Amino acid sequence: MTQQPILVLTTGGTIDKQYFDASSQYTIVGTMVTRLLELGRVAHPFEIEEVMRKDSLEMDDTDRATIAGRAAASPATRIVITHGTDTMTETAKALTGIEGKTIVLVGALAPARFAESDATFNLGMAFATVQVARPGVYITMNGTVFEAGKVVKDREAGRFVEI
């Protein structure tokens, strides 16, 4: 039996940022998702599509509509979306109502290129969740699966918490 590929939509965020030197800003560059999945020895088929390269603080409702449109239009029923953590919950809300799909948003609090990043673990959680969760919209961060609309980012604590 052939497994349907998991669609990974990349939108930018810290997970794909790169820091060049002490005098430069973080820059969102090409995605690290393929490399992270290789390092994790992921055997499940996947496809990666870049939607945008933005810090989530720069995203607006038009960007969220673009992301939702790509997810809704895709024939894939299991979708992982890499996203910046600052407005991830807003995009999750924009994705609710897409029927028949399991959509998981994931990001990182430190760039994937950093040795002590949470990116690899979070992405692994997203891949596991998208395979077993019922249709709906979820966020996977900090070793936890959250339902969209029931989570916020606690900036002081540096983690996501259920509401």
N, C-alpha and C positions, 0 to 999 in steps of 0.2 A: 504494500500500500504506500502511495506517495504522500508525504506530509506536505500540507500547504505551507509555503514559506511565511514566516513572520515578517511583516513590513515594519521597517524602522524608518520613521520620519525624523530627520534632524533639523533643529531650528536654531541651534547656537547655544548660548549659555556657558556657564563656567566649565562644564564638562569638556568643551572644545576650545577653551582659552589657552593661549600660550603667552608666557612672560619672557620677553627678550633680554632685558637687562634692568638694572636698578632705576634707570631714568625713564623707562618706557611704561606705557599702560599695558594691561592685558589686551590681547587681540584675539578675536575668534578666527581660527584658521580652519583648515580642512578637518573633518570629523575624525575622531579617534575610535569610533564605534567598531569598525572592521578590525582594528588591531586588538581592541579589548576582547572581542569575541574570539579572535584567534588565540589569544593568551589563555582564555577560559576554555579552550578546546570545545567550543560549542559545535555540536554535530547537527543540530536542527537547522534546516534550510532557512535562510533569511535574505531579504532584499533591503538595500538602503537607498533612500531617496532624500536628497537635500531639499528642504522647503525654503529655508533662509538661514542667515548667519547673523543673529542678533542677540544682544544681551536682553534678557527678558524685561528689564526696566525700560527698554526702548520700544517694546512691543505695544501696539494699540489694538483697538477692536477690529480694525481691518486685517491686521496680522493674524489675530485669533480666528477670524472668519476664513482666512486663507488656509490655516491649519485644519480647521473643521471641514472645510470643503474638500481638501485632499483626502482626509480620512474617510469622509462619507462617500466620495467618488470611487475610492479604491475597491477592487473586488476582494481584497484581503479582509478576513474577519478577525484577525489578531494583529493588533498594531501597537508598537512601542514608539513613543515620541520622546526624544531627548529635548530637554527644555531647561532654561535658566530657572533657578529656584525662587527668585523674588516674586514672579507673577505666575508661577506654575498653577496655583489654585484657580486663578482667573481663567486661564486657558482650559483647565479641566471643566469648569462650569460651562464654557462655550461649547464643549464637546458633548455634554449631556444631551440626550435625546436622539443620538445617532443609534438607530436600531440594529440589532443583530451583530454587533461587533464588541469585542473586548479590547479596550484601549487603555494602555498603561503609560502614564507620564513618569519620566525619571530624569534626574539631574545629579549634580555633584556640588558639594560645598567647597571642594578644592579641584583644580583642573586635573583631568585624567593624566596629563603629562607629569604630574607631581608624584613622587614615590609614595607619599602617604595619603593619596587621594581615596575618597570613598566611591569613586566612579565605577570601578570594576565590580565591586560588591553590589552597588545599587543597580547596575545594568543586569547583573545576574538575577537579582530579585525580580526585576521587570520581566525578564525572559521566562522565569518560572511562573510568575503570576499570570502573564498573558496566555499561557498554555492551560491553566487549570481554573481560572476564575470564570464565573458566568458573565455573559455580556453586560457591559457597563463601562464606567470610566473610573480608573483607579490612579493613585499616586503611590510609588514605592520609594521610600527614603528611610534611612536609619534602621534598616532591617525590619521594617513594618510596611504592611499593605494598608492603605487608607482608601476609603470610598470618596469619590469626588463630592465636594460640598460638606465633608465632615472632617476637614483638616485645615490647619493654618501653619505657616512657618513662624516659629518662635525665634526671632532674630537674636535676642539676647542669649538664648540657650544654644543657638546654632543647630537646631533640629526642627523636625516637623512634629506636630502634636495633634491628637484628635480633639475635636470640639464637640 
